[in-house]
Structure formats: C-alpha cells, structure tokens
Amino acid sequence: MLSVAARDSFSSLAAALGFTVTRAGTYEGLPSVSDLLESLAAAYRANPAATLAALRALLVPPDAPDA
C-alpha cells in the first residue's frame, strides 16, 4: 500500500507532466496517476534499457540509508 505522501507525490508528478483524466465525469481534469504509470510501462516495453537507466539515475535505491 502506498503512503499518503507517496500518493500525493505521484499525483503532483502526474499533474506536472500533463497526465490528467480526460473522460467526462467527476474526476475529469484531475491528475491521472494510472495514465502516468501506463506511460512508464509503455516506455519500458519500448526500450527497457533506456527506461532502467533513466530510473536508476533518478531513484533512491530501496536499501540506501535515510538522509
């Protein structure tokens, strides 16, 4: 389960990158984390090596000591 902080960060990231709900309804115009993750999955399918390299350059490893 995602923490509230992680959920909010993903939502902010989705909004900043332009991933928003386009289907008419209650959530239209809100950040779409699922579309962001679908795009990330598509990038990985298209070019796994480049996607992994980009993520490795940006992400903090799970076993890294806390800052």
NUVO-605986 format. One record per atom (N, C-alpha, C, CB): atom name; x, y, z. Coordinates in steps of 0.02 Angstrom, whole numbers, m for minus. Each point is the difference from the previous one (the first is absolute). Glycine has a CB too. Layout:
// residues N
<node at="CA" x="X" y="Y" z="Z"/>
...
// end
This chain:
// residues 67
<node at="N" x="42" y="m59" z="0"/>
<node at="CA" x="m42" y="59" z="0"/>
<node at="C" x="44" y="62" z="0"/>
<node at="CB" x="m92" y="m62" z="60"/>
<node at="N" x="73" y="111" z="m99"/>
<node at="CA" x="38" y="63" z="m3"/>
<node at="C" x="m15" y="42" z="61"/>
<node at="CB" x="m3" y="m3" z="m125"/>
<node at="N" x="54" y="38" z="147"/>
<node at="CA" x="m10" y="49" z="53"/>
<node at="C" x="m38" y="60" z="m29"/>
<node at="CB" x="106" y="m37" z="60"/>
<node at="N" x="m136" y="76" z="m16"/>
<node at="CA" x="m36" y="60" z="m22"/>
<node at="C" x="49" y="48" z="m35"/>
<node at="CB" x="m83" y="m13" z="95"/>
<node at="N" x="144" y="19" z="m68"/>
<node at="CA" x="49" y="44" z="m30"/>
<node at="C" x="19" y="m23" z="m71"/>
<node at="CB" x="44" y="26" z="115"/>
<node at="N" x="m35" y="m92" z="m124"/>
<node at="CA" x="16" y="m26" z="m66"/>
<node at="C" x="m58" y="11" z="m49"/>
<node at="CB" x="76" y="m86" z="52"/>
<node at="N" x="m137" y="74" z="m29"/>
<node at="CA" x="m58" y="10" z="m42"/>
<node at="C" x="m5" y="73" z="m23"/>
<node at="CB" x="m60" y="m93" z="61"/>
<node at="N" x="70" y="138" z="m14"/>
<node at="CA" x="m4" y="72" z="m17"/>
<node at="C" x="57" y="20" z="m47"/>
<node at="CB" x="m54" y="22" z="111"/>
<node at="N" x="113" y="m51" z="m102"/>
<node at="CA" x="56" y="16" z="m44"/>
<node at="C" x="m13" y="m26" z="m70"/>
<node at="CB" x="78" y="m5" z="98"/>
<node at="N" x="m104" y="m55" z="m105"/>
<node at="CA" x="m17" y="m27" z="m66"/>
<node at="C" x="m53" y="43" z="m34"/>
<node at="CB" x="30" y="m116" z="39"/>
<node at="N" x="m77" y="139" z="0"/>
<node at="CA" x="m53" y="43" z="m27"/>
<node at="C" x="29" y="66" z="m25"/>
<node at="CB" x="m83" y="m53" z="78"/>
<node at="N" x="128" y="82" z="m39"/>
<node at="CA" x="33" y="63" z="m21"/>
<node at="C" x="42" y="m11" z="m63"/>
<node at="CB" x="1" y="38" z="119"/>
<node at="N" x="35" y="m94" z="m121"/>
<node at="CA" x="42" y="m16" z="m58"/>
<node at="C" x="m43" y="m8" z="m62"/>
<node at="CB" x="84" y="m56" z="75"/>
<node at="N" x="m139" y="19" z="m68"/>
<node at="CA" x="m46" y="m10" z="m57"/>
<node at="C" x="m25" y="68" z="m26"/>
<node at="CB" x="m34" y="m113" z="46"/>
<node at="N" x="14" y="156" z="0"/>
<node at="CA" x="m26" y="66" z="m20"/>
<node at="C" x="54" y="41" z="m35"/>
<node at="CB" x="m81" y="m3" z="96"/>
<node at="N" x="141" y="3" z="m68"/>
<node at="CA" x="55" y="39" z="m28"/>
<node at="C" x="19" y="m23" z="m70"/>
<node at="CB" x="42" y="20" z="116"/>
<node at="N" x="m50" y="m85" z="m128"/>
<node at="CA" x="17" y="m28" z="m66"/>
<node at="C" x="m59" y="0" z="m49"/>
<node at="CB" x="85" y="m70" z="57"/>
<node at="N" x="m143" y="94" z="m34"/>
<node at="CA" x="m57" y="6" z="m44"/>
<node at="C" x="m43" y="m62" z="m6"/>
<node at="CB" x="65" y="80" z="m61"/>
<node at="N" x="m58" y="m127" z="107"/>
<node at="CA" x="m42" y="m60" z="1"/>
<node at="C" x="m62" y="15" z="41"/>
<node at="CB" x="101" y="m77" z="m13"/>
<node at="N" x="m156" y="90" z="m22"/>
<node at="CA" x="m63" y="15" z="34"/>
<node at="C" x="m56" y="m43" z="m28"/>
<node at="CB" x="38" y="118" z="21"/>
<node at="N" x="m89" y="m127" z="20"/>
<node at="CA" x="m59" y="m39" z="m21"/>
<node at="C" x="m36" y="40" z="m54"/>
<node at="CB" x="m11" y="m55" z="115"/>
<node at="N" x="m2" y="22" z="m172"/>
<node at="CA" x="m33" y="34" z="m55"/>
<node at="C" x="m72" y="m24" z="m9"/>
<node at="CB" x="111" y="13" z="m55"/>
<node at="N" x="m129" y="m68" z="87"/>
<node at="CA" x="m68" y="m26" z="m5"/>
<node at="C" x="m48" y="46" z="38"/>
<node at="CB" x="44" y="m119" z="m11"/>
<node at="N" x="m100" y="137" z="m20"/>
<node at="CA" x="m49" y="43" z="32"/>
<node at="C" x="m26" y="m32" z="64"/>
<node at="CB" x="m32" y="48" z="m112"/>
<node at="N" x="29" y="m9" z="164"/>
<node at="CA" x="m26" y="m25" z="64"/>
<node at="C" x="31" y="35" z="58"/>
<node at="CB" x="m19" y="m110" z="m53"/>
<node at="N" x="10" y="81" z="111"/>
<node at="CA" x="22" y="30" z="63"/>
<node at="C" x="74" y="16" z="2"/>
<node at="CB" x="m91" y="m63" z="55"/>
<node at="N" x="132" y="20" z="m85"/>
<node at="CA" x="73" y="7" z="5"/>
<node at="C" x="32" y="35" z="m59"/>
<node at="CB" x="m1" y="m102" z="67"/>
<node at="N" x="m38" y="123" z="m114"/>
<node at="CA" x="27" y="33" z="m60"/>
<node at="C" x="44" y="60" z="20"/>
<node at="CB" x="m101" y="m37" z="m67"/>
<node at="N" x="161" y="39" z="38"/>
<node at="CA" x="47" y="54" z="13"/>
<node at="C" x="46" y="m11" z="60"/>
<node at="CB" x="m84" y="74" z="m50"/>
<node at="N" x="70" y="m124" z="90"/>
<node at="CA" x="43" y="m15" z="58"/>
<node at="C" x="60" y="m40" z="m24"/>
<node at="CB" x="m100" y="1" z="78"/>
<node at="N" x="155" y="m1" z="m38"/>
<node at="CA" x="59" y="m39" z="m19"/>
<node at="C" x="m17" y="m74" z="m7"/>
<node at="CB" x="72" y="84" z="59"/>
<node at="N" x="m42" y="m116" z="m108"/>
<node at="CA" x="m12" y="m71" z="m13"/>
<node at="C" x="65" y="m39" z="12"/>
<node at="CB" x="m91" y="27" z="m84"/>
<node at="N" x="98" y="m54" z="144"/>
<node at="CA" x="58" y="m41" z="16"/>
<node at="C" x="0" y="m63" z="m42"/>
<node at="CB" x="1" y="46" z="117"/>
<node at="N" x="m59" y="m75" z="m130"/>
<node at="CA" x="m2" y="m61" z="m40"/>
<node at="C" x="25" y="13" z="m71"/>
<node at="CB" x="m96" y="m41" z="69"/>
<node at="N" x="79" y="98" z="m99"/>
<node at="CA" x="26" y="16" z="m67"/>
<node at="C" x="76" y="10" z="2"/>
<node at="CB" x="m111" y="53" z="m30"/>
<node at="N" x="136" y="m22" z="83"/>
<node at="CA" x="72" y="8" z="8"/>
<node at="C" x="34" y="m68" z="3"/>
<node at="CB" x="m18" y="109" z="62"/>
<node at="N" x="m9" y="m155" z="m22"/>
<node at="CA" x="31" y="m66" z="6"/>
<node at="C" x="m7" y="m40" z="m65"/>
<node at="CB" x="m26" y="1" z="123"/>
<node at="N" x="m30" y="6" z="m158"/>
<node at="CA" x="m7" y="m33" z="m66"/>
<node at="C" x="53" y="25" z="m48"/>
<node at="CB" x="m124" y="m13" z="19"/>
<node at="N" x="137" y="78" z="m18"/>
<node at="CA" x="51" y="29" z="m44"/>
<node at="C" x="70" y="m26" z="18"/>
<node at="CB" x="m71" y="103" z="m14"/>
<node at="N" x="84" y="m108" z="78"/>
<node at="CA" x="64" y="m28" z="23"/>
<node at="C" x="7" y="m73" z="m23"/>
<node at="CB" x="m1" y="78" z="100"/>
<node at="N" x="m52" y="m116" z="m94"/>
<node at="CA" x="2" y="m70" z="m22"/>
<node at="C" x="11" y="m4" z="m76"/>
<node at="CB" x="m77" y="m31" z="94"/>
<node at="N" x="45" y="75" z="m131"/>
<node at="CA" x="9" y="1" z="m73"/>
<node at="C" x="72" y="17" z="m18"/>
<node at="CB" x="m120" y="33" z="m15"/>
<node at="N" x="149" y="15" z="51"/>
<node at="CA" x="70" y="18" z="m12"/>
<node at="C" x="46" y="m59" z="14"/>
<node at="CB" x="m25" y="120" z="29"/>
<node at="N" x="11" y="m156" z="24"/>
<node at="CA" x="40" y="m59" z="17"/>
<node at="C" x="m6" y="m54" z="m53"/>
<node at="CB" x="m15" y="27" z="122"/>
<node at="N" x="m47" y="m39" z="m146"/>
<node at="CA" x="m9" y="m50" z="m52"/>
<node at="C" x="37" y="20" z="m64"/>
<node at="CB" x="m112" y="m30" z="49"/>
<node at="N" x="111" y="94" z="m65"/>
<node at="CA" x="31" y="24" z="m62"/>
<node at="C" x="76" y="1" z="4"/>
<node at="CB" x="m101" y="69" z="m20"/>
<node at="N" x="128" y="m52" z="79"/>
<node at="CA" x="72" y="5" z="7"/>
<node at="C" x="20" y="m13" z="72"/>
<node at="CB" x="6" y="82" z="m96"/>
<node at="N" x="m3" y="m146" z="116"/>
<node at="CA" x="14" y="m17" z="69"/>
<node at="C" x="67" y="29" z="25"/>
<node at="CB" x="m66" y="m103" z="m16"/>
<node at="N" x="118" y="100" z="m24"/>
<node at="CA" x="66" y="23" z="22"/>
<node at="C" x="0" y="75" z="15"/>
<node at="CB" x="53" y="m91" z="m68"/>
<node at="N" x="m83" y="130" z="24"/>
<node at="CA" x="m1" y="72" z="11"/>
<node at="C" x="m44" y="19" z="59"/>
<node at="CB" x="19" y="17" z="m123"/>
<node at="N" x="m75" y="m52" z="130"/>
<node at="CA" x="m45" y="14" z="57"/>
<node at="C" x="35" y="m16" z="65"/>
<node at="CB" x="m100" y="m24" z="m72"/>
<node at="N" x="133" y="m33" z="76"/>
<node at="CA" x="36" y="m19" z="61"/>
<node at="C" x="56" y="49" z="15"/>
<node at="CB" x="m28" y="m120" z="m22"/>
<node at="N" x="64" y="140" z="m29"/>
<node at="CA" x="55" y="48" z="10"/>
<node at="C" x="m26" y="67" z="28"/>
<node at="CB" x="65" y="m55" z="m94"/>
<node at="N" x="m120" y="79" z="66"/>
<node at="CA" x="m28" y="63" z="23"/>
<node at="C" x="m24" y="m6" z="72"/>
<node at="CB" x="m35" y="27" z="m117"/>
<node at="N" x="1" y="m81" z="133"/>
<node at="CA" x="m25" y="m9" z="69"/>
<node at="C" x="57" y="m10" z="49"/>
<node at="CB" x="m105" y="m49" z="m46"/>
<node at="N" x="155" y="11" z="27"/>
<node at="CA" x="58" y="m10" z="45"/>
<node at="C" x="35" y="66" z="14"/>
<node at="CB" x="14" y="m115" z="m45"/>
<node at="N" x="m13" y="160" z="m3"/>
<node at="CA" x="33" y="65" z="9"/>
<node at="C" x="m41" y="45" z="47"/>
<node at="CB" x="51" y="m11" z="m114"/>
<node at="N" x="m116" y="0" z="119"/>
<node at="CA" x="m43" y="44" z="38"/>
<node at="C" x="m22" y="m27" z="67"/>
<node at="CB" x="m38" y="42" z="m107"/>
<node at="N" x="28" y="m107" z="111"/>
<node at="CA" x="m31" y="m29" z="60"/>
<node at="C" x="51" y="m15" z="55"/>
<node at="CB" x="m88" y="m48" z="m72"/>
<node at="N" x="65" y="53" z="133"/>
<node at="CA" x="41" y="m19" z="58"/>
<node at="C" x="m11" y="m75" z="10"/>
<node at="CB" x="m9" y="116" z="56"/>
<node at="N" x="63" y="m155" z="m54"/>
<node at="CA" x="m7" y="m72" z="9"/>
<node at="C" x="m35" y="m16" z="67"/>
<node at="CB" x="104" y="m18" z="m69"/>
<node at="N" x="m143" y="m36" z="69"/>
<node at="CA" x="m38" y="m17" z="61"/>
<node at="C" x="45" y="m15" z="60"/>
<node at="CB" x="m89" y="m44" z="m73"/>
<node at="N" x="151" y="24" z="60"/>
<node at="CA" x="45" y="m16" z="56"/>
<node at="C" x="47" y="57" z="20"/>
<node at="CB" x="m5" y="m118" z="m37"/>
<node at="N" x="m7" y="177" z="8"/>
<node at="CA" x="42" y="58" z="17"/>
<node at="C" x="m16" y="24" z="70"/>
<node at="CB" x="4" y="34" z="m122"/>
<node at="N" x="47" y="m11" z="158"/>
<node at="CA" x="m12" y="27" z="67"/>
<node at="C" x="m43" y="62" z="m3"/>
<node at="CB" x="109" y="m46" z="39"/>
<node at="N" x="m149" y="57" z="13"/>
<node at="CA" x="m42" y="61" z="2"/>
<node at="C" x="44" y="62" z="3"/>
<node at="CB" x="m91" y="m64" z="57"/>
<node at="N" x="68" y="116" z="m93"/>
<node at="CA" x="38" y="63" z="m1"/>
<node at="C" x="m16" y="41" z="62"/>
<node at="CB" x="1" y="0" z="m125"/>
// end
